[in-house]
Amino acid sequence: MAIMAGVSKTPGPGEMPPAHLRVTHQDREHVVEHVKAAYADGRLDKFEFDDRLERAMTARTHGDLMPIMYDLRMSPAVSFPPAQSSAPTPTAEASESNERLAAALAHFLPILGFPIVGPLLVLLIGGKSSPYIRKHAVEALNFNLTVVGGSFLLAISFVGIVLVPFILIVSLILGIVASVSALSDNEYRYPMTVRLVK
């Protein structure tokens, strides 16, 4: 089957694009980055840098860009890497969701009656594999150590006995707020906490 004359095919990887092919803004920016890198490496002086930069910014075709890059790379062809999608993969989304859930659990388990054991278990199980889980588990553990230790010390005095229920109620509220923050992918710092665990 004969190929019609005058029809140009799309260049493959490493092939020189047709000189008459119009360039895009991305093509120009790609060449500009190489020119800047060459100037930073000392391969171009200030005059050459300004000249090539201006030519790259005003280039209309690949034929205009090729001379700019010819002696900066081994090949006169300017290759442009394929665009990479910035959207997270389903696996990455599931992993992040599990991390947020585990981090929230570190704050919520004390509300269910596991003030020290709960955050400690989350820290030991998930803290080694996820910095996010570790950060929230450590914060929850330090807060609950402070609350439990402070409650025992306050229970010695009459005034402390009156304050302990109030402290427990406040700690429950703060635990809920911290759980929501962890689910929302935010950091949370408990107030008046002695941070013994790092």
C-alpha positions in Angstrom: 0.0 0.0 0.0 1.5 3.3 -1.1 2.0 6.1 1.4 0.7 9.5 0.2 3.4 12.0 -0.3 3.5 15.1 1.8 1.9 13.4 4.8 4.3 13.6 7.8 4.2 11.0 10.5 4.5 11.7 14.2 8.2 11.3 15.2 8.9 8.4 17.5 11.1 8.5 20.7 14.5 9.9 20.0 13.6 11.0 16.4 14.0 14.5 15.2 10.7 16.3 14.8 10.0 17.9 11.4 11.6 21.4 11.3 8.3 22.9 10.1 6.3 21.5 13.0 4.9 24.2 15.2 6.0 24.2 18.9 3.9 24.5 22.0 4.4 26.5 25.1 5.6 23.3 26.8 8.2 22.8 24.1 9.6 26.3 24.6 9.6 25.9 28.4 11.4 22.5 28.1 14.2 24.2 26.0 14.4 27.2 28.3 15.0 24.8 31.3 17.9 23.2 29.4 19.4 26.6 28.6 19.1 27.7 32.2 20.8 24.5 33.3 23.6 24.9 30.8 24.2 28.5 32.0 24.2 27.3 35.6 26.8 24.7 34.7 29.0 27.3 33.1 28.6 26.0 29.5 27.2 29.3 28.4 28.3 32.9 29.1 25.8 35.7 29.9 25.6 36.9 26.3 24.9 33.3 24.9 22.4 32.7 27.7 20.4 35.9 26.9 20.5 35.2 23.2 19.3 31.6 23.4 16.7 32.4 26.0 15.2 35.1 23.7 15.3 32.7 20.7 13.7 30.0 22.7 10.9 32.2 23.9 10.1 33.5 20.4 10.5 30.2 18.6 7.6 29.1 16.4 8.8 25.8 14.9 11.1 23.0 15.9 13.5 24.3 13.3 13.9 27.4 15.5 14.5 25.4 18.6 17.0 22.8 17.2 20.0 25.2 16.8 19.5 26.4 20.4 19.9 22.9 21.7 22.4 21.5 19.2 25.6 21.9 21.2 23.9 21.5 24.6 23.0 17.9 24.0 24.5 14.9 22.1 21.6 15.0 19.7 20.1 18.0 18.0 16.6 16.6 18.5 14.7 17.9 21.5 12.9 15.1 23.2 10.0 15.9 25.4 9.1 13.5 28.2 5.5 12.2 28.3 3.2 14.0 30.6 2.6 12.2 33.9 -0.7 12.2 35.5 -0.7 13.8 39.0 -3.9 12.1 40.0 -3.3 9.5 42.8 -3.9 5.9 41.9 -6.7 3.9 43.6 -4.1 1.9 45.6 -2.5 5.1 46.9 -5.9 6.6 47.8 -6.8 3.4 49.7 -3.5 3.4 51.5 -3.9 7.1 52.6 -7.5 6.4 53.7 -6.3 3.5 55.9 -3.6 5.7 57.4 -6.1 8.4 58.3 -8.4 5.8 59.8 -5.6 4.3 61.9 -4.5 7.7 63.1 -8.0 8.6 64.1 -8.3 5.3 65.9 -5.3 6.3 68.1 -7.3 9.3 69.4 -10.7 7.5 69.6 -9.7 4.3 71.5 -9.1 6.3 74.7 -12.7 7.5 74.5 -13.8 3.8 74.4 -11.9 3.1 77.6 -8.3 2.4 76.4 -6.5 5.6 77.4 -2.9 4.4 77.1 -3.2 0.9 75.6 -5.1 2.1 72.6 -2.6 4.7 71.2 0.3 2.4 72.2 -1.1 -0.5 70.1 -1.7 1.8 67.1 1.9 3.1 67.5 3.4 -0.4 67.7 1.3 -1.8 64.8 1.1 1.1 62.3 3.7 3.5 63.5 6.7 1.7 61.9 5.2 1.8 58.4 3.6 5.2 58.4 5.0 8.5 59.7 1.5 9.9 59.7 0.1 7.2 62.0 3.1 7.4 64.2 2.8 11.2 64.6 -0.9 11.0 65.7 -0.4 7.9 67.9 2.5 9.5 69.7 0.5 12.7 70.3 -2.5 10.7 71.6 -0.2 8.5 73.8 1.5 11.6 75.4 -1.9 13.3 76.0 -3.4 10.3 77.7 -0.3 9.7 79.8 -0.6 13.3 80.9 -4.3 13.0 81.7 -4.0 9.7 83.6 -0.9 10.8 85.5 -2.5 14.2 86.3 -5.7 12.5 87.5 -3.9 10.3 90.0 -2.0 13.2 91.4 -5.1 15.4 91.6 -7.1 12.7 93.3 -4.9 13.1 96.4 -6.5 16.4 97.3 -10.1 17.4 97.7 -9.9 20.1 95.1 -8.4 17.6 92.7 -11.2 15.2 93.2 -13.6 17.9 92.1 -11.5 18.7 89.0 -10.9 15.1 87.8 -14.4 14.7 86.2 -14.1 18.0 84.5 -10.6 17.0 83.1 -12.0 13.7 81.9 -14.9 15.4 80.0 -12.5 17.9 78.4 -10.2 15.0 77.4 -13.1 13.2 75.7 -14.0 16.3 73.7 -10.4 16.9 72.7 -10.1 13.2 71.6 -13.1 13.6 69.3 -11.6 16.8 67.8 -8.3 15.1 67.3 -10.0 12.1 65.6 -11.8 14.3 63.2 -8.5 16.2 62.4 -6.7 12.9 61.7 -9.5 11.8 59.4 -9.2 15.2 57.6 -5.5 14.6 57.0 -4.6 17.4 59.5 -2.1 17.6 62.4 -3.4 18.0 65.9 -1.6 19.1 69.1 -3.2 18.6 72.4 -3.0 21.5 74.9 -1.1 21.2 78.2 0.5 17.9 77.3 3.8 16.5 78.7 5.4 14.9 75.7 7.5 12.1 77.1 7.4 9.8 74.0 9.1 11.2 70.9 
